[in-house]
Amino acid sequence: MRIVGLLIVCLALSGCDNLVTEQPLLAKSARAPQLREGVWVTGPDKRCLIDAGKSAGRRTACTSDLALVTGDTIAGLDEPGKPPTSYRLASGSPIIAQIDLSDPSTGPEFYYGGLEPVRFGRDGKITAFRAWPVLCGPPGKPDSRRALEGPPTAKLFPGLTRLPGKPKGCTTRSVDVARVAAMRSRRVSPPSEAHWIRDR
């Protein structure tokens, strides 16, 4: 599933050592950055963007996936019937993205990423961005795949603490700590790209 990867590549689904909280760090704010509503596509493939723009919601032949952004939710167009994923953004450098991956069987879980706008629409809403996961610490050599799939970091970024009883994952109650971790994660975690392509 690439829909969550629209904002954060990796997350818990691939076993990364990510920042996670049981309570949301970000409160809803009218001043927060906003993604333009409509259909988005992941990946920088220009041919894919053209194909996706003509597909009217159908799955394209390229490797990128389509997602529908509506308000503060994102839903995969290739997963009809699946509940959308809630997200929030917080202003700053970088912008912090919060993804709600809570599940009744495991309880509340919020994951985080850094986000860099690449392009804006006339209304000021984001129409293209790069994003990466907020990691717990340096995962290995920046030029190795361990940055996405390696073992738990041996040294946490400042202010983060381990999740009790879990081999991976870290937490904090501070947005400032999360932002510093996002800045440091950017150096070792390759960003993903996403682009708005059309209205619904």
Phi and psi in degrees as a GROMACS rama.xvg file:
@    title "Ramachandran Plot"
@    xaxis  label "Phi"
@    yaxis  label "Psi"
@TYPE xy
-98.473  -4.77511  ARG-2
-61.7038  -45.6099  ILE-3
-64.8967  -32.5667  VAL-4
-65.4487  -10.5998  GLY-5
-57.6517  -35.6189  LEU-6
-104.496  -37.2805  LEU-7
-139.369  115.902  ILE-8
-74.2578  140.442  VAL-9
92.9786  -80.4596  CYS-10
54.1704  -159.562  LEU-11
-73.5567  -20.9535  ALA-12
-65.2018  -22.7418  LEU-13
-111.117  12.7628  SER-14
78.7098  20.9188  GLY-15
-75.2797  161.629  CYS-16
-92.8648  85.757  ASP-17
-107.59  160.282  ASN-18
-72.901  129.288  LEU-19
-143.642  142.391  VAL-20
-129.827  154.356  THR-21
-86.731  -19.5925  GLU-22
-122.367  142.512  GLN-23
-64.2109  137.197  PRO-24
-81.8768  -28.6903  LEU-25
-102.093  130.81  LEU-26
-94.4878  152.65  ALA-27
-67.0016  133.919  LYS-28
-142.046  136.571  SER-29
-69.3689  -18.7885  ALA-30
-91.9607  -0.931838  ARG-31
-69.5274  150.663  ALA-32
-58.6561  152.293  PRO-33
-131.219  142.849  GLN-34
-84.4525  144.447  LEU-35
-67.7224  134.328  ARG-36
-69.8655  148.306  GLU-37
133.446  -160.922  GLY-38
-91.1617  131.206  VAL-39
-118.219  155.47  TRP-40
-129.847  141.943  VAL-41
-90.9526  150.763  THR-42
99.8426  155.423  GLY-43
-93.9061  3.53413  PRO-44
-66.9491  109.784  ASP-45
-64.5997  -37.6838  LYS-46
-60.9794  -39.0984  ARG-47
-64.6033  -38.5679  CYS-48
-62.3166  -40.1467  LEU-49
-66.8237  -46.9712  ILE-50
-60.7935  -44.7855  ASP-51
-64.915  -35.525  ALA-52
-65.7402  -21.8494  GLY-53
-99.009  -3.74627  LYS-54
-85.0894  -11.8809  SER-55
51.4677  42.732  ALA-56
94.1787  -9.02027  GLY-57
-79.7316  155.024  ARG-58
-66.0589  135.125  ARG-59
-88.6914  168.81  THR-60
-79.8507  -12.4037  ALA-61
-83.5247  179.066  CYS-62
-84.7291  -12.8122  THR-63
-76.8054  158.451  SER-64
-115.695  155.428  ASP-65
-101.922  146.911  LEU-66
-141.017  150.907  ALA-67
-109.998  118.269  LEU-68
-95.7997  122.806  VAL-69
-133.589  110.934  THR-70
60.257  -120.782  GLY-71
-106.674  30.3992  ASP-72
-130.3  155.929  THR-73
-130.403  134.652  ILE-74
-132.515  139.404  ALA-75
-77.8422  129.251  GLY-76
-71.8555  -16.979  LEU-77
-93.7278  9.21641  ASP-78
-130.458  61.9293  GLU-79
-62.1077  138.314  PRO-80
92.1208  -15.6364  GLY-81
-83.8591  133.821  LYS-82
-58.5484  143.301  PRO-83
-68.4306  159.89  PRO-84
-97.3839  129.838  THR-85
-82.758  145.231  SER-86
-143.873  159.929  TYR-87
-139.677  150.88  ARG-88
-120.498  147.828  LEU-89
-127.459  132.71  ALA-90
-60.8492  155.379  SER-91
141.955  -175.247  GLY-92
-128.936  103.724  SER-93
-81.0523  167.856  PRO-94
-62.902  140.304  ILE-95
-100.69  130.1  ILE-96
-106.833  132.92  ALA-97
-116.233  125.888  GLN-98
-114.409  128.165  ILE-99
-91.2173  104.346  ASP-100
-109.018  29.695  LEU-101
-61.7655  146.516  SER-102
-139.685  137.798  ASP-103
-56.0142  -29.8407  PRO-104
-80.7675  -23.5083  SER-105
-116.865  -13.4435  THR-106
94.3162  -175.285  GLY-107
-68.9336  134.093  PRO-108
-145.395  122.912  GLU-109
-119.397  128.1  PHE-110
-111.211  161.864  TYR-111
-135.328  152.308  TYR-112
-145.956  163.623  GLY-113
-97.3433  149.702  GLY-114
-139.404  130.904  LEU-115
-116.324  112.487  GLU-116
-62.3821  139.729  PRO-117
-108.081  -32.0564  VAL-118
-152.2  149.625  ARG-119
-124.914  152.051  PHE-120
-84.46  176.331  GLY-121
-63.9029  -24.7752  ARG-122
-85.168  2.24623  ASP-123
87.5397  -2.37438  GLY-124
-82.8481  150.074  LYS-125
-70.5809  132.02  ILE-126
-118.595  -3.27435  THR-127
-161.811  143.891  ALA-128
-156.094  164.814  PHE-129
-113.853  143.793  ARG-130
-144.915  156.444  ALA-131
-151.132  157.624  TRP-132
-76.7259  148.265  PRO-133
-83.2471  112.531  VAL-134
-90.9591  168.162  LEU-135
-81.6151  -24.1583  CYS-136
179.563  -179.183  GLY-137
-60.5971  119.701  PRO-138
-88.046  -4.06153  PRO-139
147.601  -164.144  GLY-140
-65.6892  133.757  LYS-141
-56.4746  -25.9322  PRO-142
-97.0535  15.6684  ASP-143
-113.367  159.653  SER-144
-68.6602  -10.7954  ARG-145
-62.6435  -19.8296  ARG-146
-61.6311  -22.2794  ALA-147
-113.7  -24.0818  LEU-148
-130.725  8.20893  GLU-149
-77.1453  179.368  GLY-150
-71.4574  172.675  PRO-151
-56.67  144.879  PRO-152
-65.2751  147.361  THR-153
-84.3168  -18.1585  ALA-154
-137.116  115.945  LYS-155
-72.9997  150.243  LEU-156
-64.4824  154.582  PHE-157
-54.178  133.849  PRO-158
88.4558  -10.2617  GLY-159
-89.6904  149.547  LEU-160
-129.651  154.637  THR-161
-69.1609  147.717  ARG-162
-71.1131  129.101  LEU-163
-58.1018  128.692  PRO-164
74.2852  11.8738  GLY-165
-123.291  140.786  LYS-166
-72.0479  -25.4551  PRO-167
-130.351  161.351  LYS-168
100.073  146.223  GLY-169
-142.182  169.94  CYS-170
-148.511  168.386  THR-171
-162.429  162.642  THR-172
-108.995  7.16179  ARG-173
-114.944  126.616  SER-174
-66.1899  -35.6782  VAL-175
-62.8462  -41.9923  ASP-176
-63.6094  -41.886  VAL-177
-62.0512  -37.5678  ALA-178
-68.9343  -40.4474  ARG-179
-62.4828  -42.3976  VAL-180
-63.6195  -35.2913  ALA-181
-65.2956  -42.6032  ALA-182
-62.4212  -42.4517  MET-183
-72.4216  -33.8003  ARG-184
-65.364  -32.1588  SER-185
-58.1275  -29.7713  ARG-186
-74.516  -21.0256  ARG-187
-123.2  -2.01523  VAL-188
-123.701  111.044  SER-189
-58.6605  132.108  PRO-190
-76.1067  154.799  PRO-191
-99.7137  166.647  SER-192
-123.702  149.591  GLU-193
-144.764  145.748  ALA-194
-136.972  137.965  HIS-195
-74.195  138.192  TRP-196
-122.128  -26.8218  ILE-197
-169.638  168.067  ARG-198
-70.787  177.534  ASP-199
